[in-house]
Amino acid sequence: MKEPSRLKKVAEIAFFVSALVCLVIFVPSRFVADKRDLAYTLGISIDDDRIMLPSGKIVYVIDPAERIEPYMEYVTFRGDFSGYEAKTYADQADLYGVWIGMLEFNDSASFVKKIQLLRKQPERFFRIHTVRQEEVEKMRLTESMIYYRFRRAILERSIDMIWIQSLENVNVERILERIERQFGKPKAVPSPNIGSFKLQWLAFLSMVLLLFSQKPLLGIFTAPFWFWNQSIAVSVVSIIATVLLYSYREKHLLPVLYLILGLLTNAALWDFWHVNDLDVYRGVKLSLSLLPFFVLVKSVLREWKWLKKYWLAGVTVVAVAGFYYLSRSGNTAFVAYFERQFRDILEGLLWVRPRFKEIVGYPAFALWLSFPNFKWSFVLELLASVALVSTFNTFCHIKTPLMVSLYRSIFSIAVGYATLFVIRKVKQRAAQRL
C-alpha cells in the first residue's frame, strides 16, 4: 500500500490528538449526566384519561380533538393527530406552562416532536414508556418480560416516566419492586435529560480531520456543512468516515477506530434535542449498509472468475440477508417470541445484551485477519464490516447512556480480540511443531 503524503500524515496526527482531547473532556461529563438522568418517575393509571404521579400531581391524557385546559400541568398525547395543527397545541402549552410527555412507540410521538419544535418552553418535556393489556395478550408477555421492557426503557433509553396501566394476571407490585431495587425510588415528577456538550464543534472537527487524512478534498468539502445544519453535517461526515476509515493501514486496529468514530459522533450530537429523542441521527440505514455494500462489490469484482457460476444463488442470499439486516435496524423491528425470551436471559446474565451482529462479526474479523488466503475469506470480511458499522451505529443512539453503549461495544470487541489471540497462539504452536 502506498505511504500517505506528509499532509495526510499531519492530518492523521491532528485527528488523533483532537479526538483524544475531545473524548477526555466528553466521556467523564457524559457519565455524570447519564447517572443523573437514570432517575425515573412512576405514573399509575387512575382511569383511561388520568395518571397519578408520586407527588400527587396528575398527567392528563389528550386524545385527538381534545384541548389542553388551563388546569392541566402535565399532559401526554395518545392517538393519531395527523389532521391537527401542532402550533395550536404549542401555543396552549406555552400559555399554561404545561409539561408535555411523549409516549414511546405511539402514533402521537411525531406530533409531539412538532409541538416541541414550536414551543417557547421546549424544556418542559418528558418521555413515557408503558405496556398495554393488548400488548400483553398479543405478545404473550410474562411478568419477567414486562420487567425487562421497563428495565430497558430506563437503562438503555433513559426514559423519564414509567406508566403503569391496569394489567390482568400480572403482579405489577413485584415488577415495581425489582425496578426500585435496581434504579432506586421513583422521583416525584418527571423531567427531561438536560446534558449537552459545549465542544460539539471539536468532535466534528476531529471527524473532518479523519476525512482529510484519507481524502483531503472530502474534508475540505464537508467542513462548511457545520454552518448550514449541524445535525446533517455530523451524519454526512460520519457516514463517509465509515467507508474511508476501512482503508486504514493497521487492520487489527479497526474495531477501536470505529469505536472512536462512534464516540465522536455521539459527542457531536449530545444536546437537549438528541438526548431527549426529539431529534435523531439521520441516515441510520445508510450508515449500516454503505461499508458492507462496498466490501461486497469489491469482493465480487475480485473473485468474479470463480464466483460467477454461483451468481443466482449469491444474488438470492444477498437479497434475503440484506433485507433482513436492514429490517432489523430499528426499534420497531419484528422480534420473535423465543428471541425476546433469549434477549431477557442475556440481559440478566450480562447486564446489557451485546449486539448479535458484533458477537458474530468480530470473531469473523479475527478469522479474516488470520486466514487472508482462504477461498471464502471475503464472506468473513463482509461479516467483519457489518460488525464495524454496528459498533459505530451503537453510539448514534444519543439517548442511550454512554456507559451502556461502551459496555455493549467493548464486550463484543473483546470477544473478537480474544478470538484473534487464540487463533494466533494455535497457529504459532502448529508452526513450531512443523
C-alpha positions in Angstrom: 0.0 0.0 0.0 1.3 3.5 -0.9 2.5 5.5 2.0 0.3 8.6 2.8 1.7 12.0 1.9 3.1 14.4 4.5 -0.1 16.4 4.5 -2.2 13.3 5.2 0.2 12.2 8.0 -0.1 15.6 9.7 -3.9 15.4 9.3 -3.9 11.9 10.8 -1.9 13.0 13.8 -4.2 16.1 14.3 -7.2 13.7 14.2 -5.8 11.5 17.0 -4.8 14.5 19.1 -8.1 16.4 18.7 -10.1 13.2 19.2 -8.2 12.4 22.4 -8.7 15.9 23.8 -12.4 15.8 22.9 -13.1 12.4 24.4 -11.1 13.1 27.6 -13.5 16.1 28.2 -16.6 14.5 26.8 -16.7 11.0 28.3 -16.5 11.9 32.1 -19.1 14.7 31.7 -21.4 12.3 29.9 -21.0 9.7 32.6 -22.1 12.2 35.2 -25.1 13.4 33.3 -26.2 9.9 32.4 -26.1 8.8 36.0 -28.3 11.7 36.9 -30.7 11.0 34.0 -31.3 7.4 35.1 -33.7 8.8 37.7 -37.2 8.0 36.7 -40.8 8.6 37.9 -43.8 6.4 38.1 -47.3 7.1 36.9 -50.2 4.9 37.9 -53.5 5.0 35.9 -56.5 6.4 37.8 -58.7 5.9 34.8 -58.3 6.0 31.0 -57.5 9.7 30.9 -55.6 10.4 34.1 -52.3 9.2 35.6 -51.2 9.8 39.2 -47.6 10.8 39.9 -45.7 10.1 43.2 -46.1 13.8 44.0 -49.9 13.6 43.7 -49.9 15.6 40.5 -51.9 14.3 37.5 -50.8 13.7 34.0 -53.8 14.1 31.7 -54.0 12.0 28.5 -55.1 14.1 25.5 -56.8 12.2 22.7 -57.4 13.7 19.1 -59.9 16.6 19.1 -59.3 17.3 22.8 -57.6 20.5 24.0 -55.1 21.4 26.7 -57.0 23.1 29.5 -55.7 25.7 32.0 -55.8 23.3 35.0 -53.5 20.8 33.2 -49.9 21.0 34.4 -48.7 17.7 32.9 -50.2 16.1 29.7 -49.4 13.4 27.2 -50.9 12.7 23.8 -52.4 9.4 22.6 -53.5 8.5 19.1 -53.2 9.9 15.6 -53.0 13.7 15.5 -52.0 13.9 11.8 -55.0 16.1 11.0 -54.4 18.7 13.7 -52.2 21.8 13.9 -49.2 21.4 16.2 -48.9 25.2 16.6 -52.3 25.4 18.3 -51.2 22.9 21.0 -47.7 24.5 21.3 -49.3 27.9 22.0 -51.7 26.4 24.5 -48.8 24.6 26.3 -46.7 27.7 26.5 -49.7 29.8 27.7 -50.4 27.5 30.6 -46.8 26.4 31.3 -47.6 22.8 30.6 -45.2 19.9 30.7 -45.7 17.6 27.7 -44.9 13.9 27.8 -44.1 12.0 24.6 -45.4 8.4 24.7 -42.9 6.0 23.1 -44.0 3.9 20.0 -47.3 5.7 19.9 -48.9 7.4 16.8 -48.7 10.7 18.7 -44.9 10.8 19.0 -44.1 12.6 15.8 -46.8 15.1 16.6 -45.3 15.8 20.0 -41.9 16.4 18.3 -43.6 19.0 16.1 -45.1 20.7 19.1 -41.8 20.9 21.0 -40.0 22.4 18.0 -42.6 25.2 18.0 -42.7 25.8 21.8 -41.0 28.7 23.6 -40.5 26.4 26.5 -39.3 23.1 24.9 -37.5 22.1 28.2 -41.0 21.4 29.8 -40.8 17.9 28.3 -40.5 14.2 29.4 -40.7 10.8 27.8 -43.0 8.0 28.8 -42.9 4.2 28.3 -45.9 1.9 29.0 -47.2 -1.6 28.5 -50.8 -2.0 27.5 -53.1 -5.0 28.1 -53.4 -5.5 24.4 -49.6 -5.9 24.1 -49.5 -8.4 27.0 -52.1 -10.6 25.2 -50.8 -10.2 21.6 -47.1 -10.6 22.5 -47.7 -13.1 25.3 -45.7 -11.1 27.7 -44.8 -12.7 31.1 -44.1 -10.8 34.3 -40.4 -11.2 33.7 -40.7 -9.9 30.1 -42.6 -6.8 31.3 -39.9 -6.1 33.9 -37.2 -6.3 31.2 -39.3 -4.0 29.0 -39.3 -1.4 31.7 -35.7 -2.0 32.6 -34.6 -1.4 29.0 -36.6 1.7 28.8 -34.8 3.2 31.9 -31.4 1.8 31.4 -30.9 1.9 27.6 -33.1 4.9 26.7 -33.1 7.0 29.9 -36.9 7.1 29.9 -38.3 9.7 32.3 -41.6 8.1 33.3 -42.9 4.5 33.5 -46.7 4.5 33.1 -48.4 1.5 34.8 -51.7 0.7 33.3 -54.1 -2.0 34.5 -52.8 -5.4 33.6 -54.7 -8.6 34.2 -53.0 -11.5 35.8 -49.7 -9.6 36.2 -48.1 -8.9 39.6 -47.3 -5.3 39.0 -46.1 -4.7 42.5 -43.4 -7.3 42.2 -42.3 -5.7 38.9 -42.0 -2.3 40.6 -40.1 -3.8 43.5 -37.5 -5.2 41.1 -37.2 -1.8 39.3 -36.8 0.0 42.6 -34.1 -2.3 43.7 -32.1 -1.6 40.6 -32.8 2.1 40.0 -33.9 3.4 43.4 -37.2 5.0 44.4 -39.0 7.0 41.7 -38.7 10.8 41.8 -41.8 13.0 42.5 -42.3 14.4 39.0 -40.8 13.7 35.5 -38.1 15.9 33.9 -36.1 15.7 30.7 -32.4 14.8 30.2 -30.5 18.1 30.2 -26.9 17.2 29.4 -25.1 18.8 26.5 -21.5 19.1 25.2 -20.1 22.6 24.7 -17.4 21.4 22.4 -19.5 19.7 19.7 -17.5 21.6 17.1 -14.3 19.9 18.3 -15.9 16.4 17.8 -17.0 17.4 14.3 -13.6 18.9 13.5 -11.9 15.6 14.6 -14.1 13.7 12.1 -13.3 16.2 9.3 -9.6 15.7 10.0 -10.2 12.0 9.7 -11.7 12.5 6.3 -8.9 14.9 5.3 -6.3 12.3 6.4 -7.7 9.9 3.8 -9.2 12.2 1.1 -8.3 15.9 1.6 -10.8 17.2 -0.8 -13.7 15.4 1.0 -12.5 17.0 4.3 -12.5 20.5 2.7 -15.8 20.0 1.0 -17.7 18.7 4.1 -16.4 21.1 6.8 -18.7 24.0 5.8 -21.8 21.8 6.3 -21.5 22.6 10.1 -22.5 26.2 9.5 -25.6 25.1 7.5 -27.1 22.3 9.6 -25.0 20.7 12.4 -27.1 17.5 12.7 -27.0 16.8 9.0 -23.3 17.7 8.8 -22.4 15.1 11.5 -24.4 12.4 9.7 -22.7 13.2 6.3 -19.2 13.3 7.6 -19.6 10.3 9.9 -21.2 8.1 7.2 -18.4 9.0 4.7 -15.9 8.2 7.5 -17.3 4.7 8.0 -16.1 3.9 4.4 -12.8 5.8 4.4 -11.7 4.5 7.8 -11.8 1.0 6.5 -8.7 1.6 4.4 -6.6 2.3 7.4 -3.2 0.6 7.2 -3.3 -1.3 10.6 -6.4 -3.5 10.0 -6.3 -5.0 13.5 -7.0 -1.5 15.0 -10.2 -1.1 13.0 -12.6 -2.1 15.9 -11.0 0.6 18.1 -11.1 3.2 15.4 -14.8 2.6 14.7 -15.4 2.8 18.4 -13.6 6.2 18.5 -15.6 7.4 15.4 -18.9 6.4 17.2 -17.8 8.3 20.4 -17.0 11.4 18.3 -20.4 11.2 16.6 -22.1 10.9 20.0 -20.2 13.9 21.3 -21.0 16.0 18.3 -24.8 15.3 18.7 -25.0 15.5 22.5 -27.6 18.2 23.1 -31.1 18.6 24.5 -32.8 17.6 21.3 -30.9 14.4 20.6 -30.6 13.2 24.2 -34.4 13.5 24.6 -35.1 11.8 21.3 -36.7 14.9 19.8 -34.0 14.8 17.1 -32.3 11.7 15.8 -29.2 10.7 13.9 -30.0 10.8 10.2 -29.1 8.1 7.8 -29.0 5.1 10.1 -29.7 2.5 7.4 -27.2 4.2 5.1 -24.5 4.1 7.8 -25.2 0.4 8.3 -25.2 -0.6 4.7 -22.7 1.6 2.8 -19.4 -0.1 4.0 -20.8 -3.7 3.7 -22.0 -2.7 0.2 -18.6 -1.5 -0.9 -16.9 -4.6 0.6 -19.3 -6.9 -1.2 -18.8 -5.1 -4.5 -15.0 -5.2 -4.2 -15.1 -8.9 -3.3 -17.4 -9.9 -6.1 -15.2 -8.0 -8.7 -12.1 -9.6 -7.3 -13.4 -13.1 -7.2 -15.8 -13.0 -10.2 -13.9 -15.6 -12.2 -15.0 -18.4 -10.0 -18.0 -16.8 -8.3 -19.9 -16.2 -11.5 -21.1 -19.8 -11.6 -22.9 -19.1 -8.2 -24.4 -15.8 -9.3 -28.1 -16.8 -9.0 -27.7 -18.3 -5.5 -25.5 -15.4 -4.5 -28.0 -12.8 -5.5 -30.7 -14.6 -3.7 -28.7 -14.9 -0.5 -27.5 -11.3 -0.6 -31.1 -10.0 -1.2 -32.7 -12.0 1.6 -29.8 -11.3 4.1 -29.7 -7.6 3.1 -33.5 -7.2 3.6 -33.3 -9.0 7.0 -30.3 -7.0 8.1 -31.8 -3.6 7.3 -35.3 -4.5 8.6 -33.8 -5.3 12.0 -32.0 -1.9 12.3 -34.9 0.0 14.0 -36.7 0.0 17.4 -39.9 -1.3 15.8 -38.4 -4.3 14.0 -40.2 -7.6 14.4 -38.7 -9.9 17.1 -39.9 -13.5 17.5 -41.2 -14.6 20.9 -38.3 -17.0 21.6 -35.8 -14.3 20.7 -37.4 -11.9 23.2 -37.1 -14.5 25.9 -33.5 -15.2 24.9 -32.7 -11.5 25.0 -34.0 -11.2 28.5 -31.9 -14.1 29.6 -28.8 -12.5 28.2 -29.6 -9.2 29.9 -30.0 -11.0 33.2 -26.6 -12.6 32.7 -24.6 -9.8 31.0 -26.3 -6.6 32.4 -26.8 -5.3 28.8 -27.3 -7.6 25.8 -24.5 -7.4 23.2 -25.4 -7.0 19.6 -25.7 -10.3 17.7 -24.1 -8.7 14.6 -21.0 -7.9 16.6 -20.8 -11.2 18.6 -20.7 -13.0 15.2 -18.9 -10.3 13.2 -15.8 -9.8 15.4 -14.8 -13.5 15.6 -15.3 -13.4 11.8 -13.0 -10.3 11.8 -10.3 -12.4 13.6 -10.6 -15.2 11.2 -10.4 -12.9 8.2 -7.1 -11.4 9.5 -5.7 -14.8 10.4 -6.6 -16.6 7.1 -6.5 -14.0 4.3 -5.8 -16.7 1.6 -8.9 -18.7 2.5 -11.0 -19.0 -0.6 -14.2 -17.8 1.1 -12.4 -15.2 3.3 -14.5 -12.4 1.6 -17.5 -13.7 3.5 -15.6 -13.3 6.7 -14.6 -9.8 5.6 -18.2 -8.9 4.9 -19.3 -10.1 8.4 -16.4 -8.1 9.8 -17.6 -4.9 8.0 -21.1 -5.4 9.5 -19.6 -5.6 13.0 -17.6 -2.4 12.5 -20.5 -0.3 11.3 -22.7 -1.9 14.0 -20.2 -0.6 16.7 -20.4 2.8 15.1 -24.2 2.7 15.0 -24.4 1.9 18.7 -23.2 5.4 19.5 -25.6 7.1 17.1 -28.4 6.4 19.6 -27.7 9.6 21.6 -30.5 8.9 24.2 -28.7 5.7 25.3 -26.4 6.3 28.3 -22.8 6.2 27.2 -21.7 3.6 29.7 -24.3 1.2 28.2 -23.1 1.8 24.7 -19.4 1.4 25.7 -20.1 -1.7 27.7 -22.0 -3.3 24.8 -19.3 -2.4 22.2 -16.2 -3.2 24.3 -17.7 -6.6 25.3 -18.1 -7.6 21.6 -14.7 -6.1 20.6 -13.0 -8.0 23.4 -14.6 -11.3 22.1 -13.1 -10.5 18.7 -9.6 -9.8 20.0 -9.7 -12.8 22.3 -10.6 -15.0 19.2 -7.7 -13.4 17.3 -5.3 -14.1 20.2 -6.3 -17.7 20.4 -6.0 -18.2 16.7 -2.6 -16.7 16.6 -1.4 -18.9 19.5 -2.7 -22.0 17.8 -1.0 -21.1 14.5 2.3 -20.4 16.3 2.2 -23.8 18.1 1.3 -25.5 14.8 4.2 -23.8 13.1 6.6 -24.9 15.8 5.6 -28.5 15.5 6.3 -28.4 11.8 
